[in-house]
């Protein structure tokens, strides 16, 4: 299965930090043991059984409270699970230990605050809880000393929705240096487009399939991933008469993604919402691919070529940007150099350590 971007990012953060500081320990809610992974001690607690933030934070606080003496020994606490930031804020205050939190999603905000429509369960939660218990969660979260967002777009959303009174630094995720993609491309007579990600509305894959109907027949699309929109996207490909040029691979292990990037010519990210970041864009650029993305959210800040960024929900504009990318495949080499300079672990970890030092000095 494809690991989530958050899981990959926190593993890279812990591993890179371990070579720059005295010690790093990770507390994770996905098991019942303590192990050492690549030199980093990982303490695993039982998986939280509930998706309601108020309940999950109450349940998370219990094992964290049992570890107060151990947590008190750290120079800084870094929360990377936004849903549990309230618990970390409470623990940080009780222990008087400096804390940092990465705001890598918008779960504590109403869906409307970032232009999305809530489904019925979420709408009910927002109606009943956002102004009551949700306010308590946000108050506990704000006990954290400093925050990190992965993009300027994400910071702006938080500043506009109740977090204008806290300190937020922008530090992107780092690339995975072990994600090694061969430079050689196959001598295919067709051009291959690639999308990697969850098949949900927010990813905008329907507009990519619609764009295929406006592109020449020598262009094919490979869609890697699965999700609730999968059947609808299959149906749409048939309706648009492009099903013979669109391949749905389903889930692919992270370790096997390299071959899909290696056999592609252009990577496309047709998102329709202000996604905080976009790890797959880093992977595509590491692979030496031109990247087409919509000009919304964090992904638009990753793509360096303005002409390859287009409006969301616009299949025609997407097709035009793809055509331009196929005419300028040499941009892939520029992307590889660019991403290795800007998003390398050493560059990103220096910025994160600066946030830590500031949190410690201002605590």
C-alpha positions as a LaTeX table, in Angstrom:
\begin{tabular}{lrrr}
\hline
Residue & $x$ (\AA) & $y$ (\AA) & $z$ (\AA) \\
\hline
Unk1 & 0.00 & 0.00 & 0.00 \\
Unk2 & 1.08 & 3.59 & $-0.53$ \\
Unk3 & 2.29 & 5.16 & 2.69 \\
Unk4 & 0.64 & 8.47 & 3.51 \\
Unk5 & 2.64 & 11.61 & 2.86 \\
Unk6 & 2.46 & 12.51 & 6.55 \\
Unk7 & 3.92 & 9.17 & 7.60 \\
Unk8 & 6.78 & 9.49 & 5.13 \\
Unk9 & 7.44 & 13.09 & 6.17 \\
Unk10 & 7.61 & 12.43 & 9.90 \\
Unk11 & 9.92 & 9.44 & 9.34 \\
Unk12 & 12.25 & 11.62 & 7.25 \\
Unk13 & 12.12 & 14.36 & 9.89 \\
Unk14 & 13.01 & 11.98 & 12.72 \\
Unk15 & 15.79 & 10.26 & 10.80 \\
Unk16 & 17.36 & 13.52 & 9.63 \\
Unk17 & 17.10 & 15.13 & 13.06 \\
Unk18 & 18.84 & 12.16 & 14.65 \\
Unk19 & 22.06 & 13.06 & 12.84 \\
Unk20 & 21.89 & 16.71 & 13.97 \\
Unk21 & 20.85 & 16.50 & 17.63 \\
Unk22 & 21.72 & 14.35 & 20.65 \\
Unk23 & 18.59 & 12.17 & 20.56 \\
Unk24 & 15.15 & 11.89 & 18.94 \\
Unk25 & 12.23 & 9.87 & 20.23 \\
Unk26 & 8.89 & 9.36 & 18.51 \\
Unk27 & 5.54 & 8.73 & 20.20 \\
Unk28 & 3.05 & 7.08 & 17.86 \\
Unk29 & $-0.49$ & 5.74 & 18.19 \\
Unk30 & $-0.21$ & 2.64 & 16.03 \\
Unk31 & 0.82 & $-0.28$ & 18.24 \\
Unk32 & 1.79 & $-1.44$ & 21.73 \\
Unk33 & 5.56 & $-1.60$ & 21.91 \\
Unk34 & 8.81 & 0.35 & 21.82 \\
Unk35 & 11.32 & $-0.29$ & 19.06 \\
Unk36 & 14.38 & 1.29 & 17.51 \\
Unk37 & 13.98 & 2.27 & 13.85 \\
Unk38 & 17.09 & 3.55 & 12.05 \\
Unk39 & 18.54 & 4.68 & 15.37 \\
Unk40 & 15.34 & 6.46 & 16.49 \\
Unk41 & 13.38 & 5.11 & 19.47 \\
Unk42 & 9.68 & 4.76 & 18.64 \\
Unk43 & 7.17 & 4.39 & 21.48 \\
Unk44 & 3.91 & 2.99 & 20.18 \\
Unk45 & 0.58 & 3.31 & 21.96 \\
Unk46 & $-2.68$ & 1.63 & 21.04 \\
Unk47 & $-4.39$ & 2.97 & 17.95 \\
Unk48 & $-7.03$ & 5.55 & 18.85 \\
Unk49 & $-10.47$ & 4.01 & 18.21 \\
Unk50 & $-12.41$ & 7.17 & 17.50 \\
Unk51 & $-12.30$ & 9.82 & 14.76 \\
Unk52 & $-14.05$ & 12.52 & 16.81 \\
Unk53 & $-11.25$ & 14.87 & 17.86 \\
Unk54 & $-12.59$ & 15.52 & 21.35 \\
Unk55 & $-12.64$ & 11.78 & 22.10 \\
Unk56 & $-9.32$ & 10.95 & 20.41 \\
Unk57 & $-7.55$ & 13.73 & 22.34 \\
Unk58 & $-8.98$ & 12.53 & 25.64 \\
Unk59 & $-7.82$ & 9.00 & 24.85 \\
Unk60 & $-4.40$ & 10.18 & 23.68 \\
Unk61 & $-3.84$ & 12.28 & 26.79 \\
Unk62 & $-4.03$ & 9.23 & 29.10 \\
Unk63 & $-0.87$ & 7.43 & 27.82 \\
Unk64 & 0.94 & 10.72 & 27.33 \\
Unk65 & 0.24 & 11.61 & 30.95 \\
Unk66 & 1.85 & 8.35 & 32.03 \\
Unk67 & 4.99 & 9.49 & 30.18 \\
Unk68 & 5.17 & 12.96 & 31.78 \\
Unk69 & 8.50 & 12.36 & 33.50 \\
Unk70 & 10.05 & 11.17 & 30.25 \\
Unk71 & 8.51 & 14.00 & 28.22 \\
Unk72 & 9.79 & 16.53 & 30.75 \\
Unk73 & 13.36 & 15.58 & 29.87 \\
Unk74 & 13.09 & 16.77 & 26.27 \\
Unk75 & 14.25 & 20.19 & 25.07 \\
Unk76 & 11.28 & 20.55 & 22.72 \\
Unk77 & 8.12 & 18.62 & 21.85 \\
Unk78 & 7.08 & 18.51 & 18.18 \\
Unk79 & 3.54 & 17.45 & 17.32 \\
Unk80 & 3.11 & 16.17 & 13.77 \\
Unk81 & $-0.45$ & 14.86 & 14.07 \\
Unk82 & $-2.70$ & 17.90 & 13.83 \\
Unk83 & $-5.69$ & 16.06 & 15.29 \\
Unk84 & $-3.73$ & 15.52 & 18.53 \\
Unk85 & $-2.25$ & 19.01 & 18.82 \\
Unk86 & $-4.63$ & 19.86 & 21.69 \\
Unk87 & $-3.19$ & 17.02 & 23.81 \\
Unk88 & 0.35 & 18.14 & 23.06 \\
Unk89 & $-0.55$ & 21.72 & 23.93 \\
Unk90 & $-1.92$ & 20.60 & 27.29 \\
Unk91 & 1.13 & 18.43 & 28.05 \\
Unk92 & 3.51 & 21.20 & 27.00 \\
Unk93 & 1.81 & 23.62 & 29.39 \\
Unk94 & 1.79 & 21.16 & 32.29 \\
Unk95 & 5.46 & 20.32 & 31.89 \\
Unk96 & 6.60 & 23.82 & 30.94 \\
Unk97 & 8.45 & 22.28 & 27.97 \\
Unk98 & 8.72 & 24.29 & 24.72 \\
Unk99 & 6.60 & 22.92 & 21.89 \\
Unk100 & 6.19 & 23.13 & 18.12 \\
Unk101 & 3.37 & 21.77 & 15.96 \\
Unk102 & 3.11 & 21.21 & 12.23 \\
Unk103 & $-0.27$ & 22.28 & 10.83 \\
Unk104 & $-0.31$ & 19.79 & 7.96 \\
Unk105 & $-4.10$ & 19.68 & 7.52 \\
Unk106 & $-7.16$ & 21.81 & 8.32 \\
Unk107 & $-9.04$ & 19.37 & 10.53 \\
Unk108 & $-9.62$ & 21.90 & 13.33 \\
Unk109 & $-11.20$ & 24.40 & 10.92 \\
Unk110 & $-14.62$ & 24.39 & 9.21 \\
Unk111 & $-14.50$ & 22.99 & 5.69 \\
Unk112 & $-15.91$ & 26.26 & 4.36 \\
Unk113 & $-12.82$ & 28.12 & 5.60 \\
Unk114 & $-10.78$ & 26.56 & 2.80 \\
Unk115 & $-13.45$ & 26.46 & 0.13 \\
Unk116 & $-14.74$ & 22.90 & 0.56 \\
Unk117 & $-18.21$ & 21.51 & 1.29 \\
Unk118 & $-18.54$ & 19.23 & 4.31 \\
Unk119 & $-20.19$ & 15.83 & 3.94 \\
Unk120 & $-23.20$ & 15.17 & 6.25 \\
Unk121 & $-21.25$ & 13.66 & 9.19 \\
Unk122 & $-18.69$ & 16.46 & 9.10 \\
Unk123 & $-21.43$ & 19.07 & 8.72 \\
Unk124 & $-23.15$ & 17.70 & 11.83 \\
Unk125 & $-19.88$ & 17.77 & 13.77 \\
Unk126 & $-19.20$ & 21.37 & 12.74 \\
Unk127 & $-22.75$ & 22.40 & 13.68 \\
Unk128 & $-22.67$ & 20.76 & 17.11 \\
Unk129 & $-19.03$ & 20.98 & 18.15 \\
Unk130 & $-17.06$ & 23.69 & 16.33 \\
Unk131 & $-18.35$ & 26.54 & 18.52 \\
Unk132 & $-18.32$ & 24.58 & 21.79 \\
Unk133 & $-15.91$ & 21.70 & 22.36 \\
Unk134 & $-14.09$ & 22.64 & 19.15 \\
Unk135 & $-13.27$ & 26.00 & 20.69 \\
Unk136 & $-11.69$ & 24.20 & 23.64 \\
Unk137 & $-9.57$ & 22.11 & 21.26 \\
Unk138 & $-8.34$ & 25.23 & 19.48 \\
Unk139 & $-7.56$ & 26.91 & 22.83 \\
Unk140 & $-5.51$ & 23.91 & 23.96 \\
Unk141 & $-3.76$ & 23.83 & 20.59 \\
Unk142 & $-2.74$ & 27.48 & 20.97 \\
Unk143 & $-0.79$ & 26.60 & 24.11 \\
Unk144 & 1.88 & 25.32 & 21.70 \\
Unk145 & 4.72 & 27.85 & 21.39 \\
Unk146 & 5.24 & 27.93 & 17.61 \\
Unk147 & 3.57 & 26.46 & 14.56 \\
Unk148 & 4.81 & 25.33 & 11.17 \\
Unk149 & 2.79 & 25.27 & 7.97 \\
Unk150 & 4.06 & 23.60 & 4.83 \\
Unk151 & 3.18 & 26.49 & 2.50 \\
Unk152 & 2.32 & 30.19 & 2.47 \\
Unk153 & $-1.18$ & 29.29 & 1.28 \\
Unk154 & $-1.74$ & 27.13 & 4.34 \\
Unk155 & $-0.43$ & 29.82 & 6.70 \\
Unk156 & $-2.79$ & 32.36 & 5.15 \\
Unk157 & $-5.78$ & 30.08 & 5.75 \\
Unk158 & $-4.86$ & 29.67 & 9.40 \\
Unk159 & $-4.25$ & 33.39 & 9.86 \\
Unk160 & $-7.67$ & 34.11 & 8.36 \\
Unk161 & $-9.43$ & 31.58 & 10.58 \\
Unk162 & $-8.60$ & 32.26 & 14.19 \\
Unk163 & $-4.85$ & 31.63 & 14.27 \\
Unk164 & $-3.74$ & 35.19 & 13.55 \\
Unk165 & $-2.55$ & 35.54 & 17.16 \\
Unk166 & 0.04 & 32.75 & 17.08 \\
Unk167 & 3.53 & 32.46 & 15.59 \\
Unk168 & 3.55 & 30.48 & 12.33 \\
Unk169 & 6.68 & 29.70 & 10.31 \\
Unk170 & 6.56 & 28.24 & 6.79 \\
Unk171 & 8.82 & 25.21 & 6.36 \\
Unk172 & 8.10 & 22.74 & 3.53 \\
Unk173 & 8.49 & 18.99 & 3.74 \\
Unk174 & 11.84 & 17.56 & 2.70 \\
Unk175 & 12.38 & 15.19 & $-0.19$ \\
Unk176 & 13.20 & 11.55 & 0.38 \\
Unk177 & 16.86 & 11.06 & $-0.70$ \\
Unk178 & 16.31 & 7.29 & $-0.95$ \\
Unk179 & 13.61 & 7.81 & $-3.60$ \\
Unk180 & 15.98 & 7.03 & $-6.45$ \\
Unk181 & 14.44 & 7.11 & $-9.92$ \\
Unk182 & 16.45 & 6.06 & $-13.01$ \\
Unk183 & 17.00 & 8.87 & $-15.49$ \\
Unk184 & 16.44 & 6.72 & $-18.54$ \\
Unk185 & 13.01 & 6.78 & $-20.17$ \\
Unk186 & 11.64 & 4.04 & $-22.41$ \\
Unk187 & 11.55 & 4.62 & $-26.17$ \\
Unk188 & 7.78 & 4.65 & $-26.35$ \\
Unk189 & 5.85 & 6.06 & $-29.30$ \\
Unk190 & 3.32 & 7.59 & $-26.95$ \\
Unk191 & 3.59 & 10.25 & $-24.26$ \\
Unk192 & 2.76 & 9.09 & $-20.76$ \\
Unk193 & 1.13 & 11.30 & $-18.13$ \\
Unk194 & 1.16 & 10.29 & $-14.47$ \\
Unk195 & $-1.04$ & 11.06 & $-11.47$ \\
Unk196 & $-0.27$ & 9.63 & $-8.02$ \\
Unk197 & $-2.61$ & 10.14 & $-5.08$ \\
Unk198 & $-5.92$ & 9.39 & $-3.44$ \\
Unk199 & $-8.93$ & 9.27 & $-5.75$ \\
Unk200 & $-11.05$ & 11.77 & $-3.85$ \\
Unk201 & $-12.89$ & 14.88 & $-5.06$ \\
Unk202 & $-10.25$ & 17.23 & $-3.70$ \\
Unk203 & $-7.59$ & 15.78 & $-6.01$ \\
Unk204 & $-9.53$ & 16.88 & $-9.12$ \\
Unk205 & $-8.76$ & 13.77 & $-11.18$ \\
Unk206 & $-12.08$ & 14.10 & $-13.02$ \\
Unk207 & $-10.74$ & 17.26 & $-14.70$ \\
Unk208 & $-7.62$ & 15.40 & $-15.75$ \\
Unk209 & $-9.74$ & 12.70 & $-17.39$ \\
Unk210 & $-11.81$ & 15.39 & $-19.11$ \\
Unk211 & $-8.57$ & 17.01 & $-20.30$ \\
Unk212 & $-7.58$ & 13.71 & $-21.90$ \\
Unk213 & $-10.49$ & 14.16 & $-24.33$ \\
Unk214 & $-8.85$ & 17.38 & $-25.54$ \\
Unk215 & $-5.39$ & 15.86 & $-25.96$ \\
Unk216 & $-4.07$ & 13.88 & $-28.96$ \\
Unk217 & $-4.48$ & 10.11 & $-29.10$ \\
Unk218 & $-0.74$ & 9.54 & $-28.65$ \\
Unk219 & $-1.02$ & 10.69 & $-25.02$ \\
Unk220 & $-1.96$ & 8.18 & $-22.32$ \\
Unk221 & $-2.61$ & 8.63 & $-18.62$ \\
Unk222 & $-1.71$ & 6.35 & $-15.73$ \\
Unk223 & $-3.62$ & 6.94 & $-12.49$ \\
Unk224 & $-1.91$ & 5.46 & $-9.43$ \\
Unk225 & $-3.99$ & 5.25 & $-6.27$ \\
Unk226 & $-7.40$ & 4.38 & $-4.99$ \\
Unk227 & $-10.28$ & 6.07 & $-3.21$ \\
Unk228 & $-14.00$ & 6.75 & $-3.03$ \\
Unk229 & $-14.11$ & 8.32 & $-6.51$ \\
Unk230 & $-12.55$ & 5.33 & $-8.29$ \\
Unk231 & $-15.76$ & 3.90 & $-9.80$ \\
Unk232 & $-17.00$ & 7.33 & $-10.88$ \\
Unk233 & $-13.68$ & 8.05 & $-12.58$ \\
Unk234 & $-13.79$ & 4.72 & $-14.42$ \\
Unk235 & $-17.29$ & 5.60 & $-15.62$ \\
Unk236 & $-16.22$ & 9.09 & $-16.65$ \\
Unk237 & $-13.33$ & 7.71 & $-18.71$ \\
Unk238 & $-15.82$ & 5.53 & $-20.62$ \\
Unk239 & $-18.24$ & 8.43 & $-21.08$ \\
Unk240 & $-15.44$ & 10.64 & $-22.42$ \\
Unk241 & $-14.30$ & 7.80 & $-24.74$ \\
Unk242 & $-10.78$ & 7.89 & $-23.33$ \\
Unk243 & $-10.92$ & 4.66 & $-21.33$ \\
Unk244 & $-8.47$ & 2.98 & $-23.74$ \\
Unk245 & $-5.94$ & 5.72 & $-22.92$ \\
Unk246 & $-6.45$ & 5.82 & $-19.13$ \\
Unk247 & $-5.01$ & 3.11 & $-16.91$ \\
Unk248 & $-6.03$ & 2.78 & $-13.26$ \\
Unk249 & $-3.35$ & 0.84 & $-11.39$ \\
Unk250 & $-4.94$ & 0.82 & $-7.95$ \\
Unk251 & $-2.72$ & 0.87 & $-4.88$ \\
Unk252 & 1.01 & 0.59 & $-5.40$ \\
Unk253 & 3.62 & 0.10 & $-2.63$ \\
Unk254 & 5.70 & 3.21 & $-2.03$ \\
Unk255 & 8.85 & 1.23 & $-2.76$ \\
Unk256 & 7.56 & 0.42 & $-6.26$ \\
Unk257 & 6.51 & 3.90 & $-7.32$ \\
Unk258 & 9.89 & 4.68 & $-8.87$ \\
Unk259 & 9.17 & 2.61 & $-11.99$ \\
Unk260 & 5.98 & 4.58 & $-12.67$ \\
Unk261 & 7.82 & 7.88 & $-12.48$ \\
Unk262 & 10.67 & 6.48 & $-14.59$ \\
Unk263 & 8.28 & 5.47 & $-17.39$ \\
Unk264 & 6.41 & 8.78 & $-17.48$ \\
Unk265 & 6.96 & 12.01 & $-19.39$ \\
Unk266 & 4.88 & 14.53 & $-17.40$ \\
Unk267 & 3.40 & 14.49 & $-13.90$ \\
Unk268 & 0.01 & 16.15 & $-13.37$ \\
Unk269 & $-1.51$ & 17.34 & $-10.09$ \\
Unk270 & $-5.04$ & 18.68 & $-10.84$ \\
Unk271 & $-6.06$ & 19.51 & $-7.23$ \\
Unk272 & $-9.10$ & 21.70 & $-6.61$ \\
Unk273 & $-8.49$ & 22.72 & $-2.99$ \\
Unk274 & $-5.69$ & 24.53 & $-1.10$ \\
Unk275 & $-3.79$ & 21.37 & $-0.21$ \\
Unk276 & $-1.13$ & 22.20 & 2.43 \\
Unk277 & 1.65 & 20.58 & 0.40 \\
Unk278 & 2.18 & 17.88 & $-2.23$ \\
Unk279 & 4.84 & 15.24 & $-1.64$ \\
Unk280 & 4.14 & 13.53 & $-4.97$ \\
Unk281 & 5.28 & 16.69 & $-6.75$ \\
Unk282 & 8.67 & 16.40 & $-5.04$ \\
Unk283 & 8.90 & 12.77 & $-6.14$ \\
Unk284 & 8.08 & 13.68 & $-9.73$ \\
Unk285 & 10.67 & 16.45 & $-9.78$ \\
Unk286 & 13.27 & 14.12 & $-8.27$ \\
Unk287 & 12.46 & 11.81 & $-11.19$ \\
Unk288 & 13.26 & 14.61 & $-13.65$ \\
Unk289 & 9.68 & 15.20 & $-14.84$ \\
Unk290 & 7.99 & 18.44 & $-15.83$ \\
Unk291 & 5.11 & 18.99 & $-13.41$ \\
Unk292 & 1.72 & 20.51 & $-14.26$ \\
Unk293 & $-0.33$ & 21.67 & $-11.27$ \\
Unk294 & $-3.29$ & 23.88 & $-10.50$ \\
Unk295 & $-2.50$ & 27.28 & $-9.02$ \\
Unk296 & $-4.12$ & 26.65 & $-5.65$ \\
Unk297 & $-2.58$ & 25.76 & $-2.30$ \\
Unk298 & 0.85 & 24.36 & $-1.54$ \\
Unk299 & 1.40 & 22.51 & $-4.85$ \\
Unk300 & 1.35 & 25.81 & $-6.76$ \\
Unk301 & 4.29 & 26.98 & $-4.63$ \\
Unk302 & 6.33 & 23.89 & $-5.50$ \\
Unk303 & 6.15 & 24.14 & $-9.32$ \\
Unk304 & 8.73 & 26.76 & $-10.38$ \\
Unk305 & 7.37 & 27.35 & $-13.93$ \\
Unk306 & 4.39 & 29.73 & $-13.86$ \\
Unk307 & 3.26 & 28.59 & $-17.32$ \\
Unk308 & 2.73 & 25.05 & $-16.01$ \\
Unk309 & 0.32 & 26.23 & $-13.31$ \\
Unk310 & $-3.31$ & 26.56 & $-14.35$ \\
Unk311 & $-6.72$ & 27.33 & $-12.75$ \\
Unk312 & $-8.48$ & 24.48 & $-10.92$ \\
Unk313 & $-11.60$ & 22.80 & $-12.30$ \\
Unk314 & $-10.68$ & 23.82 & $-15.85$ \\
Unk315 & $-10.04$ & 20.83 & $-18.12$ \\
Unk316 & $-9.17$ & 23.00 & $-21.13$ \\
Unk317 & $-6.56$ & 25.00 & $-19.23$ \\
Unk318 & $-5.17$ & 21.74 & $-17.84$ \\
Unk319 & $-4.88$ & 20.27 & $-21.35$ \\
Unk320 & $-3.09$ & 23.38 & $-22.57$ \\
Unk321 & $-0.58$ & 23.26 & $-19.71$ \\
Unk322 & 0.04 & 19.55 & $-20.37$ \\
Unk323 & 0.64 & 20.24 & $-24.07$ \\
Unk324 & 3.16 & 22.94 & $-23.15$ \\
Unk325 & 4.93 & 20.60 & $-20.73$ \\
Unk326 & 5.22 & 17.93 & $-23.44$ \\
Unk327 & 6.86 & 20.50 & $-25.71$ \\
Unk328 & 9.39 & 21.35 & $-22.98$ \\
Unk329 & 10.45 & 18.02 & $-21.53$ \\
Unk330 & 13.88 & 19.50 & $-20.79$ \\
Unk331 & 12.23 & 21.24 & $-17.82$ \\
Unk332 & 12.48 & 17.91 & $-16.04$ \\
Unk333 & 16.24 & 18.30 & $-15.65$ \\
Unk334 & 15.73 & 21.80 & $-14.25$ \\
Unk335 & 13.18 & 20.42 & $-11.80$ \\
Unk336 & 15.56 & 17.74 & $-10.55$ \\
Unk337 & 18.26 & 20.32 & $-9.82$ \\
Unk338 & 15.76 & 22.76 & $-8.29$ \\
Unk339 & 14.13 & 20.28 & $-5.93$ \\
Unk340 & 17.42 & 18.82 & $-4.76$ \\
Unk341 & 18.59 & 22.30 & $-3.80$ \\
Unk342 & 15.44 & 23.67 & $-2.17$ \\
Unk343 & 13.95 & 20.60 & $-0.50$ \\
Unk344 & 17.01 & 18.57 & 0.49 \\
Unk345 & 16.95 & 17.21 & 4.07 \\
Unk346 & 19.91 & 19.35 & 5.15 \\
Unk347 & 18.26 & 22.55 & 3.92 \\
Unk348 & 14.87 & 21.81 & 5.47 \\
Unk349 & 16.24 & 20.50 & 8.78 \\
Unk350 & 18.22 & 23.72 & 9.28 \\
Unk351 & 14.98 & 25.68 & 9.00 \\
Unk352 & 13.18 & 23.37 & 11.43 \\
Unk353 & 16.01 & 23.58 & 13.96 \\
Unk354 & 15.78 & 27.36 & 13.73 \\
Unk355 & 12.09 & 27.09 & 14.68 \\
Unk356 & 13.04 & 24.86 & 17.63 \\
Unk357 & 15.66 & 27.34 & 18.84 \\
Unk358 & 13.16 & 30.18 & 18.62 \\
Unk359 & 10.51 & 28.20 & 20.52 \\
Unk360 & 13.03 & 27.40 & 23.26 \\
Unk361 & 14.31 & 30.98 & 23.57 \\
Unk362 & 10.82 & 32.53 & 23.63 \\
Unk363 & 9.17 & 29.93 & 25.89 \\
\hline
\end{tabular}
